[in-house]
Amino acid sequence: MVGSCLDLRGQRADPDTMNAFGKILSGKSNYKTVESIPKKMCSGCKKELKPVDKFCSDCGTKA
Ligand SMILES: [Zn+2]
């Protein structure tokens, strides 16, 4: 966010701010920003997995 005039530091935990920010990004209200979705990670190779993945596409470890 270098060069941005928006400084959200110190406000990130505020739900109203996050909701408004998601609204700006998506054009929808009550949109959850990507940041708020917990990421799934392979326990074997630490590859980032999609939430729907049952197995790691890289090493086959059960997610
Ligand atoms: Zn893996």
N, CA, C, O and the ligand as a Tripos MOL2 file, in Angstrom:
@<TRIPOS>MOLECULE
protein
  253   251    64     0     0
PROTEIN
NO_CHARGES

@<TRIPOS>ATOM
      1 N           0.8350   -1.2090    0.0000 N.3       1 MET1
      2 CA          0.0000    0.0000    0.0000 C.3       1 MET1
      3 C           0.8690    1.2580    0.0000 C.2       1 MET1
      4 O           0.4520    2.3090    0.4880 O.2       1 MET1
      5 N           2.0400    1.1470   -0.5330 N.am      2 VAL2
      6 CA          2.9230    2.3140   -0.5820 C.3       2 VAL2
      7 C           2.3520    3.3530   -1.5570 C.2       2 VAL2
      8 O           1.9810    3.0200   -2.6820 O.2       2 VAL2
      9 N           2.2900    4.5750   -1.1240 N.am      3 GLY3
     10 CA          1.7850    5.6330   -1.9750 C.3       3 GLY3
     11 C           0.2840    5.8140   -1.8610 C.2       3 GLY3
     12 O          -0.2830    6.7220   -2.4680 O.2       3 GLY3
     13 N          -0.3660    4.9520   -1.0840 N.am      4 SER4
     14 CA         -1.8070    5.0890   -0.9000 C.3       4 SER4
     15 C          -2.1100    6.1630    0.1240 C.2       4 SER4
     16 O          -1.3780    6.3340    1.0990 O.2       4 SER4
     17 N          -3.1840    6.8750   -0.1040 N.am      5 CYS5
     18 CA         -3.5970    7.8800    0.8670 C.3       5 CYS5
     19 C          -4.4710    7.2610    1.9500 C.2       5 CYS5
     20 O          -4.8070    7.9060    2.9440 O.2       5 CYS5
     21 N          -4.8360    5.9900    1.7370 N.am      6 LEU6
     22 CA         -5.6220    5.2920    2.7440 C.3       6 LEU6
     23 C          -4.6870    4.6430    3.7530 C.2       6 LEU6
     24 O          -3.8660    3.7980    3.3960 O.2       6 LEU6
     25 N          -4.8120    5.0340    4.9910 N.am      7 ASP7
     26 CA         -4.0090    4.4130    6.0270 C.3       7 ASP7
     27 C          -4.9420    3.7240    7.0110 C.2       7 ASP7
     28 O          -5.6050    4.3730    7.8210 O.2       7 ASP7
     29 N          -4.9810    2.4140    6.9280 N.am      8 LEU8
     30 CA         -5.9200    1.6620    7.7620 C.3       8 LEU8
     31 C          -5.2480    1.0820    8.9980 C.2       8 LEU8
     32 O          -5.8650    0.3310    9.7540 O.2       8 LEU8
     33 N          -3.9990    1.4290    9.1970 N.am      9 ARG9
     34 CA         -3.3120    0.9140   10.3740 C.3       9 ARG9
     35 C          -4.0200    1.3760   11.6440 C.2       9 ARG9
     36 O          -4.3790    2.5460   11.7770 O.2       9 ARG9
     37 N          -4.2100    0.4690   12.5490 N.am     10 GLY10
     38 CA         -4.8800    0.8050   13.7900 C.3      10 GLY10
     39 C          -6.3840    0.6940   13.6960 C.2      10 GLY10
     40 O          -7.0790    0.8090   14.7050 O.2      10 GLY10
     41 N          -6.8990    0.4720   12.4940 N.am     11 GLN11
     42 CA         -8.3540    0.3570   12.3320 C.3      11 GLN11
     43 C          -8.7410   -1.0130   11.8030 C.2      11 GLN11
     44 O          -9.9250   -1.3020   11.6350 O.2      11 GLN11
     45 N          -7.7710   -1.8450   11.5450 N.am     12 ARG12
     46 CA         -8.0360   -3.0960   10.8410 C.3      12 ARG12
     47 C          -8.9400   -4.0320   11.6160 C.2      12 ARG12
     48 O          -9.6750   -4.8150   11.0140 O.2      12 ARG12
     49 N          -8.9030   -3.9690   12.9390 N.am     13 ALA13
     50 CA         -9.7080   -4.8840   13.7380 C.3      13 ALA13
     51 C         -11.1470   -4.3960   13.8810 C.2      13 ALA13
     52 O         -12.0050   -5.1210   14.3840 O.2      13 ALA13
     53 N         -11.4080   -3.1670   13.4370 N.am     14 ASP14
     54 CA        -12.7390   -2.6150   13.5890 C.3      14 ASP14
     55 C         -13.6740   -3.1980   12.5200 C.2      14 ASP14
     56 O         -13.4260   -3.0150   11.3280 O.2      14 ASP14
     57 N         -14.7360   -3.8910   12.9230 N.am     15 PRO15
     58 CA        -15.6100   -4.5800   11.9510 C.3      15 PRO15
     59 C         -16.2560   -3.6230   10.9550 C.2      15 PRO15
     60 O         -16.4140   -3.9580    9.7810 O.2      15 PRO15
     61 N         -16.6290   -2.4350   11.4230 N.am     16 ASP16
     62 CA        -17.2690   -1.4810   10.5160 C.3      16 ASP16
     63 C         -16.3060   -1.0340    9.4350 C.2      16 ASP16
     64 O         -16.6880   -0.8820    8.2740 O.2      16 ASP16
     65 N         -15.0660   -0.8260    9.8150 N.am     17 THR17
     66 CA        -14.0490   -0.4280    8.8510 C.3      17 THR17
     67 C         -13.8050   -1.5430    7.8480 C.2      17 THR17
     68 O         -13.7090   -1.3000    6.6450 O.2      17 THR17
     69 N         -13.7050   -2.7650    8.3510 N.am     18 MET18
     70 CA        -13.4730   -3.9060    7.4680 C.3      18 MET18
     71 C         -14.6520   -4.1050    6.5230 C.2      18 MET18
     72 O         -14.4670   -4.4280    5.3500 O.2      18 MET18
     73 N         -15.8500   -3.9140    7.0310 N.am     19 ASN19
     74 CA        -17.0490   -4.0580    6.2180 C.3      19 ASN19
     75 C         -17.0860   -2.9940    5.1230 C.2      19 ASN19
     76 O         -17.4170   -3.2780    3.9720 O.2      19 ASN19
     77 N         -16.7420   -1.7660    5.5060 N.am     20 ALA20
     78 CA        -16.7230   -0.6780    4.5450 C.3      20 ALA20
     79 C         -15.6410   -0.8990    3.4980 C.2      20 ALA20
     80 O         -15.8280   -0.6000    2.3190 O.2      20 ALA20
     81 N         -14.5250   -1.4190    3.9380 N.am     21 PHE21
     82 CA        -13.4110   -1.6930    3.0420 C.3      21 PHE21
     83 C         -13.7850   -2.7800    2.0460 C.2      21 PHE21
     84 O         -13.4740   -2.6810    0.8600 O.2      21 PHE21
     85 N         -14.4570   -3.8210    2.5380 N.am     22 GLY22
     86 CA        -14.9240   -4.8950    1.6670 C.3      22 GLY22
     87 C         -15.9460   -4.4010    0.6660 C.2      22 GLY22
     88 O         -15.9970   -4.8620   -0.4740 O.2      22 GLY22
     89 N         -16.7550   -3.4590    1.1070 N.am     23 LYS23
     90 CA        -17.7860   -2.8840    0.2430 C.3      23 LYS23
     91 C         -17.1480   -2.1180   -0.9070 C.2      23 LYS23
     92 O         -17.5950   -2.1940   -2.0510 O.2      23 LYS23
     93 N         -16.0990   -1.3840   -0.5800 N.am     24 ILE24
     94 CA        -15.3700   -0.6300   -1.5990 C.3      24 ILE24
     95 C         -14.7430   -1.5860   -2.6110 C.2      24 ILE24
     96 O         -14.7980   -1.3580   -3.8200 O.2      24 ILE24
     97 N         -14.1520   -2.6520   -2.1000 N.am     25 LEU25
     98 CA        -13.4360   -3.6000   -2.9550 C.3      25 LEU25
     99 C         -14.3770   -4.3940   -3.8500 C.2      25 LEU25
    100 O         -14.0630   -4.6600   -5.0100 O.2      25 LEU25
    101 N         -15.5230   -4.7690   -3.3150 N.am     26 SER26
    102 CA        -16.3940   -5.7080   -4.0130 C.3      26 SER26
    103 C         -17.6300   -5.0670   -4.6090 C.2      26 SER26
    104 O         -18.2440   -5.6190   -5.5220 O.2      26 SER26
    105 N         -17.9990   -3.9010   -4.0930 N.am     27 GLY27
    106 CA        -19.2470   -3.2890   -4.5110 C.3      27 GLY27
    107 C         -20.4500   -3.9210   -3.8360 C.2      27 GLY27
    108 O         -21.5910   -3.5860   -4.1530 O.2      27 GLY27
    109 N         -20.2020   -4.8280   -2.9120 N.am     28 LYS28
    110 CA        -21.2900   -5.4710   -2.1770 C.3      28 LYS28
    111 C         -21.1510   -5.1550   -0.7010 C.2      28 LYS28
    112 O         -20.0470   -4.9540   -0.1960 O.2      28 LYS28
    113 N         -22.2710   -5.1150   -0.0220 N.am     29 SER29
    114 CA        -22.2070   -4.9610    1.4220 C.3      29 SER29
    115 C         -22.0070   -6.3220    2.0660 C.2      29 SER29
    116 O         -22.3060   -7.3590    1.4740 O.2      29 SER29
    117 N         -21.5030   -6.3000    3.2760 N.am     30 ASN30
    118 CA        -21.2620   -7.5240    4.0430 C.3      30 ASN30
    119 C         -20.3090   -8.4920    3.3450 C.2      30 ASN30
    120 O         -20.3280   -9.6980    3.5950 O.2      30 ASN30
    121 N         -19.4870   -7.9440    2.4780 N.am     31 TYR31
    122 CA        -18.4840   -8.7740    1.8180 C.3      31 TYR31
    123 C         -17.3020   -8.9470    2.7470 C.2      31 TYR31
    124 O         -16.7840   -7.9750    3.2960 O.2      31 TYR31
    125 N         -16.8790  -10.1840    2.9200 N.am     32 LYS32
    126 CA        -15.7110  -10.4180    3.7620 C.3      32 LYS32
    127 C         -14.4480  -10.3160    2.9120 C.2      32 LYS32
    128 O         -14.3310  -10.9620    1.8700 O.2      32 LYS32
    129 N         -13.5300   -9.5140    3.3600 N.am     33 THR33
    130 CA        -12.2940   -9.3570    2.6050 C.3      33 THR33
    131 C         -11.5040  -10.6580    2.6090 C.2      33 THR33
    132 O         -11.6260  -11.4750    3.5220 O.2      33 THR33
    133 N         -10.7090  -10.8310    1.5930 N.am     34 VAL34
    134 CA         -9.9100  -12.0450    1.4250 C.3      34 VAL34
    135 C          -9.0660  -12.3070    2.6690 C.2      34 VAL34
    136 O          -8.8540  -13.4520    3.0700 O.2      34 VAL34
    137 N          -8.5970  -11.2320    3.2580 N.am     35 GLU35
    138 CA         -7.7550  -11.3240    4.4430 C.3      35 GLU35
    139 C          -8.4210  -12.0610    5.6000 C.2      35 GLU35
    140 O          -7.7480  -12.7000    6.4080 O.2      35 GLU35
    141 N          -9.7410  -11.9680    5.6720 N.am     36 SER36
    142 CA        -10.4430  -12.5270    6.8200 C.3      36 SER36
    143 C         -10.6830  -14.0200    6.6600 C.2      36 SER36
    144 O         -11.0760  -14.6890    7.6160 O.2      36 SER36
    145 N         -10.4500  -14.5540    5.4550 N.am     37 ILE37
    146 CA        -10.6240  -15.9800    5.2340 C.3      37 ILE37
    147 C          -9.3510  -16.7040    5.6620 C.2      37 ILE37
    148 O          -8.2760  -16.4290    5.1290 O.2      37 ILE37
    149 N          -9.4610  -17.6370    6.6310 N.am     38 PRO38
    150 CA         -8.2650  -18.3410    7.0810 C.3      38 PRO38
    151 C          -7.6780  -19.2030    5.9760 C.2      38 PRO38
    152 O          -8.4030  -19.9030    5.2690 O.2      38 PRO38
    153 N          -6.3880  -19.1490    5.8350 N.am     39 LYS39
    154 CA         -5.7390  -19.9120    4.7820 C.3      39 LYS39
    155 C          -5.4010  -21.3010    5.2580 C.2      39 LYS39
    156 O          -5.0480  -21.5170    6.4170 O.2      39 LYS39
    157 N          -5.5160  -22.2440    4.3340 N.am     40 LYS40
    158 CA         -5.2070  -23.6280    4.6200 C.3      40 LYS40
    159 C          -3.8110  -23.9190    4.0780 C.2      40 LYS40
    160 O          -3.4400  -23.4670    2.9940 O.2      40 LYS40
    161 N          -3.0660  -24.6640    4.8360 N.am     41 MET41
    162 CA         -1.6980  -24.9340    4.4330 C.3      41 MET41
    163 C          -1.3900  -26.4110    4.5750 C.2      41 MET41
    164 O          -1.8230  -27.0540    5.5310 O.2      41 MET41
    165 N          -0.6470  -26.9440    3.6310 N.am     42 CYS42
    166 CA         -0.2500  -28.3440    3.7010 C.3      42 CYS42
    167 C           0.6490  -28.5630    4.9070 C.2      42 CYS42
    168 O           1.6010  -27.8150    5.1320 O.2      42 CYS42
    169 N           0.3330  -29.6030    5.6830 N.am     43 SER43
    170 CA          1.1570  -29.8930    6.8650 C.3      43 SER43
    171 C           2.4500  -30.5840    6.4720 C.2      43 SER43
    172 O           3.3830  -30.6810    7.2680 O.2      43 SER43
    173 N           2.4970  -31.0720    5.2170 N.am     44 GLY44
    174 CA          3.6950  -31.7570    4.7600 C.3      44 GLY44
    175 C           4.7150  -30.8110    4.1550 C.2      44 GLY44
    176 O           5.8650  -30.7580    4.5910 O.2      44 GLY44
    177 N           4.2800  -30.0530    3.1310 N.am     45 CYS45
    178 CA          5.2490  -29.2320    2.3980 C.3      45 CYS45
    179 C           4.9880  -27.7350    2.5420 C.2      45 CYS45
    180 O           5.7010  -26.9220    1.9530 O.2      45 CYS45
    181 N           3.9650  -27.3650    3.3240 N.am     46 LYS46
    182 CA          3.6370  -25.9660    3.6070 C.3      46 LYS46
    183 C           3.1060  -25.2100    2.3840 C.2      46 LYS46
    184 O           3.0580  -23.9800    2.3710 O.2      46 LYS46
    185 N           2.7160  -25.9600    1.3760 N.am     47 LYS47
    186 CA          2.1030  -25.3210    0.2210 C.3      47 LYS47
    187 C           0.7300  -24.7890    0.6080 C.2      47 LYS47
    188 O           0.0020  -25.4130    1.3790 O.2      47 LYS47
    189 N           0.3880  -23.6220    0.0580 N.am     48 GLU48
    190 CA         -0.9180  -23.0460    0.3460 C.3      48 GLU48
    191 C          -1.9890  -23.8060   -0.4310 C.2      48 GLU48
    192 O          -1.8760  -24.0040   -1.6410 O.2      48 GLU48
    193 N          -3.0340  -24.2290    0.2900 N.am     49 LEU49
    194 CA         -4.0850  -25.0210   -0.3360 C.3      49 LEU49
    195 C          -5.3650  -24.2110   -0.4380 C.2      49 LEU49
    196 O          -5.5800  -23.2580    0.3110 O.2      49 LEU49
    197 N          -6.2090  -24.6090   -1.3780 N.am     50 LYS50
    198 CA         -7.5400  -24.0170   -1.4680 C.3      50 LYS50
    199 C          -8.4010  -24.6090   -0.3610 C.2      50 LYS50
    200 O          -8.1940  -25.7530    0.0440 O.2      50 LYS50
    201 N          -9.3800  -23.8260    0.1360 N.am     51 PRO51
    202 CA        -10.2480  -24.3320    1.2190 C.3      51 PRO51
    203 C         -10.9640  -25.6230    0.8500 C.2      51 PRO51
    204 O         -11.3280  -26.3990    1.7340 O.2      51 PRO51
    205 N         -11.1730  -25.8660   -0.4420 N.am     52 VAL52
    206 CA        -11.8870  -27.0730   -0.8880 C.3      52 VAL52
    207 C         -10.9710  -28.2720   -1.0500 C.2      52 VAL52
    208 O         -11.4470  -29.3970   -1.1970 O.2      52 VAL52
    209 N          -9.6700  -28.0510   -1.0250 N.am     53 ASP53
    210 CA         -8.7330  -29.1450   -1.2470 C.3      53 ASP53
    211 C          -8.7700  -30.1590   -0.1140 C.2      53 ASP53
    212 O          -8.7040  -29.7960    1.0600 O.2      53 ASP53
    213 N          -8.8750  -31.4260   -0.4760 N.am     54 LYS54
    214 CA         -8.8710  -32.4900    0.5280 C.3      54 LYS54
    215 C          -7.4470  -33.0440    0.7050 C.2      54 LYS54
    216 O          -7.0660  -33.5230    1.7730 O.2      54 LYS54
    217 N          -6.7030  -32.9570   -0.3610 N.am     55 PHE55
    218 CA         -5.3180  -33.4060   -0.3330 C.3      55 PHE55
    219 C          -4.4350  -32.3500   -0.9770 C.2      55 PHE55
    220 O          -4.8800  -31.5870   -1.8340 O.2      55 PHE55
    221 N          -3.1940  -32.3190   -0.5560 N.am     56 CYS56
    222 CA         -2.2380  -31.3970   -1.1610 C.3      56 CYS56
    223 C          -1.9840  -31.8020   -2.6120 C.2      56 CYS56
    224 O          -1.7240  -32.9690   -2.9070 O.2      56 CYS56
    225 N          -2.0650  -30.8260   -3.5090 N.am     57 SER57
    226 CA         -1.8550  -31.1350   -4.9270 C.3      57 SER57
    227 C          -0.3770  -31.3290   -5.2210 C.2      57 SER57
    228 O          -0.0080  -31.7870   -6.3030 O.2      57 SER57
    229 N           0.4520  -30.9870   -4.2790 N.am     58 ASP58
    230 CA          1.8960  -31.0610   -4.4880 C.3      58 ASP58
    231 C           2.4860  -32.3700   -3.9880 C.2      58 ASP58
    232 O           3.2140  -33.0500   -4.7100 O.2      58 ASP58
    233 N           2.1600  -32.7230   -2.7270 N.am     59 CYS59
    234 CA          2.8010  -33.9020   -2.1420 C.3      59 CYS59
    235 C           1.7910  -34.9700   -1.7320 C.2      59 CYS59
    236 O           2.1800  -36.0750   -1.3540 O.2      59 CYS59
    237 N           0.4790  -34.6450   -1.8050 N.am     60 GLY60
    238 CA         -0.5370  -35.6480   -1.5390 C.3      60 GLY60
    239 C          -0.8920  -35.8320   -0.0670 C.2      60 GLY60
    240 O          -1.6820  -36.7140    0.2700 O.2      60 GLY60
    241 N          -0.3250  -35.0210    0.8040 N.am     61 THR61
    242 CA         -0.6540  -35.1150    2.2190 C.3      61 THR61
    243 C          -2.1150  -34.7220    2.4290 C.2      61 THR61
    244 O          -2.6030  -33.7690    1.8220 O.2      61 THR61
    245 N          -2.8060  -35.4610    3.2890 N.am     62 LYS62
    246 CA         -4.1970  -35.1590    3.5700 C.3      62 LYS62
    247 C          -4.3000  -33.7750    4.2340 C.2      62 LYS62
    248 O          -3.5990  -33.4870    5.2040 O.2      62 LYS62
    249 N          -5.1780  -32.9350    3.6980 N.am     63 ALA63
    250 CA         -5.2980  -31.5730    4.2020 C.3      63 ALA63
    251 C          -6.1700  -31.5290    5.4560 C.2      63 ALA63
    252 O          -6.3830  -30.4570    6.0220 O.2      63 ALA63
    253 ZN          2.0510  -30.7170    0.4040 Zn       64 ZN64
@<TRIPOS>BOND
     1     1     2 1
     2     2     3 1
     3     3     4 2
     4     3     5 am
     5     5     6 1
     6     6     7 1
     7     7     8 2
     8     7     9 am
     9     9    10 1
    10    10    11 1
    11    11    12 2
    12    11    13 am
    13    13    14 1
    14    14    15 1
    15    15    16 2
    16    15    17 am
    17    17    18 1
    18    18    19 1
    19    19    20 2
    20    19    21 am
    21    21    22 1
    22    22    23 1
    23    23    24 2
    24    23    25 am
    25    25    26 1
    26    26    27 1
    27    27    28 2
    28    27    29 am
    29    29    30 1
    30    30    31 1
    31    31    32 2
    32    31    33 am
    33    33    34 1
    34    34    35 1
    35    35    36 2
    36    35    37 am
    37    37    38 1
    38    38    39 1
    39    39    40 2
    40    39    41 am
    41    41    42 1
    42    42    43 1
    43    43    44 2
    44    43    45 am
    45    45    46 1
    46    46    47 1
    47    47    48 2
    48    47    49 am
    49    49    50 1
    50    50    51 1
    51    51    52 2
    52    51    53 am
    53    53    54 1
    54    54    55 1
    55    55    56 2
    56    55    57 am
    57    57    58 1
    58    58    59 1
    59    59    60 2
    60    59    61 am
    61    61    62 1
    62    62    63 1
    63    63    64 2
    64    63    65 am
    65    65    66 1
    66    66    67 1
    67    67    68 2
    68    67    69 am
    69    69    70 1
    70    70    71 1
    71    71    72 2
    72    71    73 am
    73    73    74 1
    74    74    75 1
    75    75    76 2
    76    75    77 am
    77    77    78 1
    78    78    79 1
    79    79    80 2
    80    79    81 am
    81    81    82 1
    82    82    83 1
    83    83    84 2
    84    83    85 am
    85    85    86 1
    86    86    87 1
    87    87    88 2
    88    87    89 am
    89    89    90 1
    90    90    91 1
    91    91    92 2
    92    91    93 am
    93    93    94 1
    94    94    95 1
    95    95    96 2
    96    95    97 am
    97    97    98 1
    98    98    99 1
    99    99   100 2
   100    99   101 am
   101   101   102 1
   102   102   103 1
   103   103   104 2
   104   103   105 am
   105   105   106 1
   106   106   107 1
   107   107   108 2
   108   107   109 am
   109   109   110 1
   110   110   111 1
   111   111   112 2
   112   111   113 am
   113   113   114 1
   114   114   115 1
   115   115   116 2
   116   115   117 am
   117   117   118 1
   118   118   119 1
   119   119   120 2
   120   119   121 am
   121   121   122 1
   122   122   123 1
   123   123   124 2
   124   123   125 am
   125   125   126 1
   126   126   127 1
   127   127   128 2
   128   127   129 am
   129   129   130 1
   130   130   131 1
   131   131   132 2
   132   131   133 am
   133   133   134 1
   134   134   135 1
   135   135   136 2
   136   135   137 am
   137   137   138 1
   138   138   139 1
   139   139   140 2
   140   139   141 am
   141   141   142 1
   142   142   143 1
   143   143   144 2
   144   143   145 am
   145   145   146 1
   146   146   147 1
   147   147   148 2
   148   147   149 am
   149   149   150 1
   150   150   151 1
   151   151   152 2
   152   151   153 am
   153   153   154 1
   154   154   155 1
   155   155   156 2
   156   155   157 am
   157   157   158 1
   158   158   159 1
   159   159   160 2
   160   159   161 am
   161   161   162 1
   162   162   163 1
   163   163   164 2
   164   163   165 am
   165   165   166 1
   166   166   167 1
   167   167   168 2
   168   167   169 am
   169   169   170 1
   170   170   171 1
   171   171   172 2
   172   171   173 am
   173   173   174 1
   174   174   175 1
   175   175   176 2
   176   175   177 am
   177   177   178 1
   178   178   179 1
   179   179   180 2
   180   179   181 am
   181   181   182 1
   182   182   183 1
   183   183   184 2
   184   183   185 am
   185   185   186 1
   186   186   187 1
   187   187   188 2
   188   187   189 am
   189   189   190 1
   190   190   191 1
   191   191   192 2
   192   191   193 am
   193   193   194 1
   194   194   195 1
   195   195   196 2
   196   195   197 am
   197   197   198 1
   198   198   199 1
   199   199   200 2
   200   199   201 am
   201   201   202 1
   202   202   203 1
   203   203   204 2
   204   203   205 am
   205   205   206 1
   206   206   207 1
   207   207   208 2
   208   207   209 am
   209   209   210 1
   210   210   211 1
   211   211   212 2
   212   211   213 am
   213   213   214 1
   214   214   215 1
   215   215   216 2
   216   215   217 am
   217   217   218 1
   218   218   219 1
   219   219   220 2
   220   219   221 am
   221   221   222 1
   222   222   223 1
   223   223   224 2
   224   223   225 am
   225   225   226 1
   226   226   227 1
   227   227   228 2
   228   227   229 am
   229   229   230 1
   230   230   231 1
   231   231   232 2
   232   231   233 am
   233   233   234 1
   234   234   235 1
   235   235   236 2
   236   235   237 am
   237   237   238 1
   238   238   239 1
   239   239   240 2
   240   239   241 am
   241   241   242 1
   242   242   243 1
   243   243   244 2
   244   243   245 am
   245   245   246 1
   246   246   247 1
   247   247   248 2
   248   247   249 am
   249   249   250 1
   250   250   251 1
   251   251   252 2
@<TRIPOS>SUBSTRUCTURE
     1 MET1         2 RESIDUE 1 A MET
     2 VAL2         6 RESIDUE 1 A VAL
     3 GLY3        10 RESIDUE 1 A GLY
     4 SER4        14 RESIDUE 1 A SER
     5 CYS5        18 RESIDUE 1 A CYS
     6 LEU6        22 RESIDUE 1 A LEU
     7 ASP7        26 RESIDUE 1 A ASP
     8 LEU8        30 RESIDUE 1 A LEU
     9 ARG9        34 RESIDUE 1 A ARG
    10 GLY10       38 RESIDUE 1 A GLY
    11 GLN11       42 RESIDUE 1 A GLN
    12 ARG12       46 RESIDUE 1 A ARG
    13 ALA13       50 RESIDUE 1 A ALA
    14 ASP14       54 RESIDUE 1 A ASP
    15 PRO15       58 RESIDUE 1 A PRO
    16 ASP16       62 RESIDUE 1 A ASP
    17 THR17       66 RESIDUE 1 A THR
    18 MET18       70 RESIDUE 1 A MET
    19 ASN19       74 RESIDUE 1 A ASN
    20 ALA20       78 RESIDUE 1 A ALA
    21 PHE21       82 RESIDUE 1 A PHE
    22 GLY22       86 RESIDUE 1 A GLY
    23 LYS23       90 RESIDUE 1 A LYS
    24 ILE24       94 RESIDUE 1 A ILE
    25 LEU25       98 RESIDUE 1 A LEU
    26 SER26      102 RESIDUE 1 A SER
    27 GLY27      106 RESIDUE 1 A GLY
    28 LYS28      110 RESIDUE 1 A LYS
    29 SER29      114 RESIDUE 1 A SER
    30 ASN30      118 RESIDUE 1 A ASN
    31 TYR31      122 RESIDUE 1 A TYR
    32 LYS32      126 RESIDUE 1 A LYS
    33 THR33      130 RESIDUE 1 A THR
    34 VAL34      134 RESIDUE 1 A VAL
    35 GLU35      138 RESIDUE 1 A GLU
    36 SER36      142 RESIDUE 1 A SER
    37 ILE37      146 RESIDUE 1 A ILE
    38 PRO38      150 RESIDUE 1 A PRO
    39 LYS39      154 RESIDUE 1 A LYS
    40 LYS40      158 RESIDUE 1 A LYS
    41 MET41      162 RESIDUE 1 A MET
    42 CYS42      166 RESIDUE 1 A CYS
    43 SER43      170 RESIDUE 1 A SER
    44 GLY44      174 RESIDUE 1 A GLY
    45 CYS45      178 RESIDUE 1 A CYS
    46 LYS46      182 RESIDUE 1 A LYS
    47 LYS47      186 RESIDUE 1 A LYS
    48 GLU48      190 RESIDUE 1 A GLU
    49 LEU49      194 RESIDUE 1 A LEU
    50 LYS50      198 RESIDUE 1 A LYS
    51 PRO51      202 RESIDUE 1 A PRO
    52 VAL52      206 RESIDUE 1 A VAL
    53 ASP53      210 RESIDUE 1 A ASP
    54 LYS54      214 RESIDUE 1 A LYS
    55 PHE55      218 RESIDUE 1 A PHE
    56 CYS56      222 RESIDUE 1 A CYS
    57 SER57      226 RESIDUE 1 A SER
    58 ASP58      230 RESIDUE 1 A ASP
    59 CYS59      234 RESIDUE 1 A CYS
    60 GLY60      238 RESIDUE 1 A GLY
    61 THR61      242 RESIDUE 1 A THR
    62 LYS62      246 RESIDUE 1 A LYS
    63 ALA63      250 RESIDUE 1 A ALA
    64 ZN64       253 GROUP 0 **** ****
